[in-house]
Amino acid sequence: MIILPQYISVSGANPTSEQHLSRSDLTRCDLTAYGRNVNGTSNHQTHLRTWLITGATSGIGRELTLQALENGDTVSALARDTSSLDELVQAHGERLLLIQADVRDERAVRDAVEGTLARFGRIDVVANNAGYGLFGAVEEASDTQVRAVFDTNVFGVLNVLRATLPVLRAQRSGHILQGSSVYGQSAHPGVGLLAATKYAVEGLSDALAAEVAPLGIKVTIIQPGLTATPFLANLDVAAGLGDYDQTVREVQKGIGELPASAFSAAARIAAGIRTAVDSPNPPLRLALGASSATGMRPALEARIADLDSWQRVTDAVDR
């Protein structure tokens, strides 16, 4: 079964309106489905937080920004161009700090962290959300395209970690949200290089979580599935080779045939993330959306099956 890329919208879908039409309904749904125990008491904590969110101007990052502000939290919103968030400053005043910074620029990221501390005094949640997609066969993607997507999706993540971890270590507290996807544990034709960046993020996050746990810092890898976001405009597509028409191009064709209902609303993804942040025991990995679970489960089961079926050869190495 092919699970199609989360980064691509379908014709006829209107991701932006889907995310914002029913915020009050979403809040009620969030409290019922995510934020309450079986006895009806609220799981949501009352203390306010300071968030540092990268990729804050669109998709999941924008929704996290909106929901954090509506909860009364303070937010430092980072993006290469923050002008689309100007109206939020008018609505939320000093609780929102807009910082134009490219995560690929380590100095800019460090300056952004310093600016956040100057305004808010601390950082409680780091949402390492900035990233974009590259679609095409592994061979089709050029060296320039591959290095560019790694520069943002992996080295940008590391820039944010190096800038924020000294703050979190000094506080002996904090929660790092590492943006991955269903492609952090699975892949199919056309998303090999995108998946490579997400696998890298998940690998370093596994180690990071163990390294910072004794310091009071939590790490959660965020794994959304098919999500209605405006990432299509940022998608980089490799030049095609005819030999991959029966695989990669078939996936592209399937993308265009997906109904809008196949995509989770970014607002609901953000609500799920907030629930994990509110939890005293958040998961290391958080799959969000049915397409995430159904996409990853066969890949995970296949790994166990290979271990089991080849165990005789595995064990023979040590005899």
PyMOL commands that set and color helices and strands:
alter all, ss='L'
color gray80, all
select helices_A, chain A and resi 15-20+23-34+59-70+83-95+106-120+143-171+182-184+192-215+231-234+242-257+260-262+266-278+290-309+311-316
alter helices_A, ss='H'
color red, helices_A
select strands_A, chain A and resi 50-54+74-79+96-100+125-128+134-135+174-179+217-224+227-228+236-237+264-265+285-288
alter strands_A, ss='S'
color yellow, strands_A
deselect
rebuild
show_as cartoon
